[in-house]
Amino acid sequence: MIDRSVLSGAYFSQEHVARHQLDSYNHFIEHNLQKVVNEQRIVETEIVNRGKNQEPVWVELGNIRVEKPIVREADGSQSKLYPTEARLRNLTYAAPMVLEMTLHQGDKVFPVQETTIGQLPVMIGSKVCNLCGLSVDERTEQGEDPCDPGGYFIVNGTERVLMTLEDLASNKIMTEYTERYNEQIHVAKVFSQFRGYRALVVVEKNKKNLLDVSFPSVAGHLRFADLMRALGLESDEEIVSAVSLDEDILTYMMQNLEESECATVEEGVMYVGKKLAPNQTKDYQRKRAEFVLDSYLLPHLNYLIPANLKPGDEGYAEYARDVRVAKAEFLGRMAEACFDLALSKRRIDDKD
């Protein structure tokens, strides 16, 4: 028989209850903060040299670090800031963030400069906290409880805790049933997340076995087959292959292809464009459709495009076409999940 009191006592003596908070914050400081900078490493400006060559000016961002919490007094002096002082003086327990910046003017590269870009709230007990590494006696000298597990922030003198939120996994296809007008709808959806942007993409099969797709920036639904053509799968064979070659599913797919009103990629793009920007010029509709498909449909697949490549750059168009095809293939997997659910070949996913 296991003595659970011994087991729980061993856990709380080795790993306190705030460990998950501290580990998460430390990982953010050591890894994720730099990733945020790397995602926008080049900052373009509208500054143009007035010299002969009119060279453009841009800033390249480098390494970022978080220093220890400090307090700046009215006379300009600085000193270490400890949590107790922050509580008593109604201060925010925060540390300066220092970022390396390199100025470029044409082919000329200026020396690297370090700039303080702001203050980051510091979690009590984290690696950048001034209490980190102090002994029990040293903590007591600073007015801190040696048994305080930490894992919280001090904002304007008030202790604040981040609550853990349980959410659905990103970029994973989930299936479920829903009802609309007393009609059972088979649904496959995914929360597509990339660089802080999160978009819900939904594929639905109605009682007529027709598939509709919805995602941000599109009012209503888009026909599945026509959207697949807009993404670059022009022939019926390509669309069917992206979904499934199962005989039962082929029957459903034939119904969807018969309802399609587009025969080419261009017609598919214009179909999306008319949905997005009715009564606008064809050129505007085309550009709007391409922008929305690239930005808001399954954005997690945009990782295939190099981060330093921007629209208009050489090679961007080829990458964009490849990503659209990848998005079509992912939609095909979602459609297959819908059909499998309708054919009882797949159960609804347990969200828990």
C-alpha positions in Angstrom: 0.0 0.0 0.0 1.5 3.3 -1.1 1.7 6.0 1.6 0.4 9.0 -0.4 1.4 11.5 2.3 5.0 10.5 1.8 4.7 10.8 -2.0 3.0 14.2 -1.8 5.5 15.4 0.8 8.4 14.4 -1.5 6.9 16.3 -4.4 6.3 19.6 -2.6 9.8 19.4 -1.0 11.5 19.0 -4.4 9.2 20.8 -6.9 7.1 23.6 -5.5 3.7 24.4 -6.9 4.9 27.4 -9.0 7.6 25.4 -10.9 5.6 25.2 -14.1 5.2 29.0 -14.0 8.9 29.6 -13.5 9.9 27.1 -16.1 7.6 28.7 -18.7 8.8 32.2 -17.9 12.5 31.2 -18.0 12.0 29.5 -21.4 10.4 32.7 -22.7 13.3 34.8 -21.5 16.0 32.4 -22.9 14.4 31.3 -26.2 11.0 32.7 -27.2 11.9 36.4 -26.7 14.7 36.1 -29.2 12.3 34.2 -31.6 10.0 37.2 -31.5 12.9 39.5 -32.6 14.0 37.1 -35.3 10.6 37.1 -36.9 10.9 40.8 -37.6 14.7 41.0 -37.9 14.7 43.6 -40.7 13.0 46.9 -40.1 12.6 48.9 -43.3 12.3 52.7 -43.1 11.1 55.4 -45.5 14.4 57.3 -45.0 16.3 57.8 -48.3 19.8 59.2 -48.4 19.8 62.6 -50.2 23.1 61.8 -51.8 23.8 60.7 -55.3 22.8 57.1 -55.1 19.6 57.5 -53.0 20.5 54.4 -50.9 17.7 53.0 -48.8 18.2 52.8 -45.0 17.1 49.9 -42.8 17.8 48.5 -39.4 18.8 44.9 -38.6 17.8 43.6 -35.2 20.3 41.4 -33.4 20.4 39.7 -30.0 18.1 40.7 -27.1 18.7 40.3 -23.4 16.8 41.0 -20.2 18.9 42.6 -17.4 18.2 42.5 -13.7 15.4 44.7 -12.2 16.5 48.2 -11.3 14.8 51.4 -10.1 15.6 54.8 -11.4 15.3 57.6 -8.9 14.3 61.2 -9.5 17.9 62.4 -9.5 18.8 59.9 -12.2 20.6 57.4 -10.0 19.9 53.7 -10.4 19.9 50.8 -7.9 18.8 47.2 -7.7 15.1 46.7 -7.2 13.9 43.9 -4.9 10.3 42.7 -4.6 9.7 44.1 -1.1 10.7 47.6 -2.2 8.4 47.3 -5.3 5.5 46.4 -3.0 6.1 49.2 -0.5 6.7 51.9 -3.1 3.9 50.7 -5.5 6.4 50.1 -8.3 6.4 47.5 -11.1 9.0 44.9 -10.6 10.5 45.1 -14.1 13.8 44.9 -15.9 15.2 46.7 -18.9 15.3 44.9 -22.3 18.4 45.6 -24.3 18.4 45.0 -28.1 21.3 45.1 -30.6 20.6 47.2 -33.6 22.7 47.6 -36.8 22.0 50.5 -39.2 22.4 49.8 -42.9 22.6 52.5 -45.6 23.0 50.9 -49.0 26.1 48.8 -48.7 27.4 50.7 -45.7 27.1 49.0 -42.4 27.3 51.1 -39.2 28.7 49.7 -35.9 26.3 47.7 -33.7 24.5 49.7 -31.0 22.8 48.5 -27.9 19.5 50.2 -27.1 17.1 49.8 -24.2 13.7 49.2 -25.8 11.5 48.9 -22.8 10.8 47.3 -19.4 9.7 43.7 -19.0 7.8 42.6 -15.9 9.9 40.1 -14.0 8.5 37.0 -12.4 9.4 36.5 -8.8 12.0 33.7 -8.5 12.9 33.5 -12.2 16.4 33.6 -13.5 16.4 37.4 -14.0 14.9 38.1 -10.6 17.3 39.7 -8.1 16.3 37.0 -5.5 17.6 34.2 -7.8 20.6 32.5 -6.2 20.2 34.1 -2.8 20.5 32.0 0.4 17.8 31.8 3.0 19.5 34.4 5.2 20.0 36.8 2.2 16.4 36.5 1.3 15.4 37.3 4.8 17.6 40.4 4.8 15.8 41.7 1.8 12.5 41.3 3.6 11.3 38.2 1.7 9.8 35.1 3.0 12.3 32.3 2.3 9.4 29.9 1.7 7.7 32.1 -0.9 7.5 29.9 -4.1 7.4 32.9 -6.4 5.8 32.5 -9.9 3.9 35.8 -9.8 4.5 39.4 -10.8 4.4 42.7 -9.0 2.6 45.5 -11.0 2.3 48.9 -9.4 2.9 47.3 -6.0 0.2 44.7 -6.4 0.9 41.0 -6.7 -0.5 39.5 -10.0 -0.7 35.8 -11.0 -1.1 34.5 -14.5 -3.9 31.9 -14.6 -3.2 28.7 -16.6 -5.6 28.3 -19.5 -6.3 25.0 -21.1 -7.0 25.4 -24.9 -7.4 23.3 -27.9 -4.2 22.3 -29.7 -3.2 24.4 -32.6 -2.7 23.1 -36.2 -4.5 19.9 -35.4 -7.6 18.7 -37.3 -10.6 18.2 -35.0 -14.0 16.6 -36.0 -17.4 17.2 -34.5 -21.1 17.3 -35.1 -23.2 20.4 -35.1 -26.8 21.3 -36.0 -28.2 24.1 -38.1 -31.9 24.4 -39.0 -32.5 20.9 -37.6 -29.9 19.6 -39.9 -26.9 17.6 -38.7 -23.6 19.0 -40.1 -20.3 17.1 -40.1 -17.5 19.4 -39.3 -13.7 19.3 -39.5 -11.9 22.4 -38.1 -8.4 23.5 -37.2 -7.1 26.4 -35.2 -4.2 27.5 -37.4 -1.6 29.5 -35.6 1.6 31.2 -36.9 3.6 34.0 -35.4 1.0 35.0 -32.9 -1.9 35.0 -35.4 -4.6 32.4 -34.8 -7.3 31.6 -37.4 -10.2 29.1 -37.2 -10.6 27.2 -40.5 -13.8 25.1 -40.8 -14.8 22.5 -43.5 -18.5 21.5 -43.3 -20.5 18.7 -45.0 -24.2 19.4 -45.3 -27.0 16.9 -45.9 -26.5 17.2 -49.7 -23.0 16.0 -49.1 -21.5 19.3 -50.3 -18.5 20.8 -48.6 -18.2 24.5 -47.6 -15.1 26.2 -46.2 -15.0 29.2 -43.9 -12.1 31.2 -42.5 -11.4 34.8 -41.3 -12.0 37.7 -43.7 -14.5 35.7 -45.7 -18.2 36.4 -45.2 -20.2 33.2 -45.4 -18.8 30.1 -47.0 -16.8 29.1 -50.1 -17.4 26.1 -52.2 -14.7 23.5 -51.5 -13.9 22.5 -55.1 -13.7 26.1 -56.3 -11.5 27.1 -53.4 -9.2 24.1 -54.2 -8.9 25.4 -57.8 -8.1 28.9 -56.5 -5.2 27.4 -54.5 -3.7 25.8 -57.7 -5.3 22.4 -58.1 -6.9 22.9 -61.5 -8.0 19.4 -62.6 -10.7 17.2 -61.0 -8.1 14.4 -60.7 -5.8 16.7 -58.6 -8.6 17.7 -56.3 -9.8 14.1 -55.8 -6.3 12.9 -55.1 -5.8 15.6 -52.5 -8.9 14.2 -50.6 -9.1 10.5 -50.9 -9.4 7.6 -53.4 -11.8 5.7 -51.2 -14.8 4.6 -53.3 -17.3 5.9 -50.8 -15.6 9.3 -50.6 -15.3 9.4 -54.4 -19.1 9.4 -54.6 -19.3 12.4 -52.4 -16.5 14.2 -54.3 -18.3 13.7 -57.6 -21.3 15.6 -56.2 -19.0 18.4 -55.1 -17.3 18.6 -58.5 -20.6 18.7 -60.3 -21.6 21.8 -58.2 -18.3 23.5 -59.0 -18.6 26.6 -61.2 -14.9 27.1 -61.9 -12.7 25.2 -64.3 -9.4 27.0 -64.0 -7.1 28.5 -61.3 -7.9 32.0 -62.6 -11.6 31.4 -62.3 -11.2 30.0 -58.8 -9.2 33.1 -57.7 -11.9 35.4 -59.2 -14.6 33.4 -57.5 -12.9 34.1 -54.1 -12.3 37.7 -55.1 -15.9 38.4 -55.9 -16.9 37.0 -52.5 -14.3 39.3 -50.8 -14.8 42.5 -52.8 -18.0 42.6 -54.7 -18.6 45.4 -57.2 -14.8 46.1 -57.4 -12.5 45.9 -60.4 -11.2 42.5 -61.5 -7.6 43.5 -60.8 -8.5 44.5 -57.2 -10.6 41.4 -56.7 -7.7 39.2 -57.8 -5.1 40.9 -55.6 -7.5 40.8 -52.6 -8.2 37.1 -53.1 -4.5 36.3 -53.3 -3.7 38.4 -50.2 -6.5 36.7 -48.1 -5.5 33.2 -49.3 -1.9 33.8 -48.4 -2.5 35.6 -45.1 -5.7 34.2 -43.5 -6.2 30.7 -44.8 -4.2 28.1 -42.8 -1.5 30.6 -41.8 0.6 27.9 -40.0 1.7 26.6 -43.4 3.3 30.0 -44.2 6.4 28.8 -42.4 7.4 27.3 -45.8 8.2 30.9 -46.9 11.5 32.2 -45.7 11.0 34.9 -43.0 13.3 37.4 -44.8 11.3 37.1 -48.1 8.6 39.7 -48.7 5.9 40.1 -51.4 7.5 41.5 -54.5 10.9 40.0 -53.8 12.5 37.7 -56.3 11.4 34.1 -55.7 8.5 35.0 -53.5 5.9 34.2 -56.2 7.2 30.6 -56.5 7.2 30.1 -52.7 3.6 31.5 -52.5 2.4 29.0 -55.2 3.9 26.1 -53.4 2.3 27.2 -50.1 -1.1 27.5 -51.7 -0.8 23.9 -53.0 0.2 22.8 -49.5 -2.9 24.6 -48.2 -5.0 22.8 -50.7 -3.6 19.4 -49.7 -4.3 20.3 -46.0 -7.9 21.2 -46.9 -8.1 17.8 -48.6 -7.2 16.1 -45.4 -9.9 18.1 -43.6 -12.4 17.1 -46.2 -11.5 13.5 -45.8 -12.0 13.8 -42.1 -15.5 15.2 -42.7 -16.4 12.3 -45.0 -14.9 9.7 -42.7 -17.0 11.1 -39.9 -20.2 10.9 -42.1 -19.3 7.3 -43.0 -18.7 6.3 -39.4 -15.1 5.5 -40.2 -14.0 8.1 -37.7 -15.3 9.2 -34.3 -15.6 12.8 -33.1 -12.5 14.0 -31.4 -12.4 14.3 -27.6 -11.5 17.9 -26.9 -10.4 17.0 -23.4 
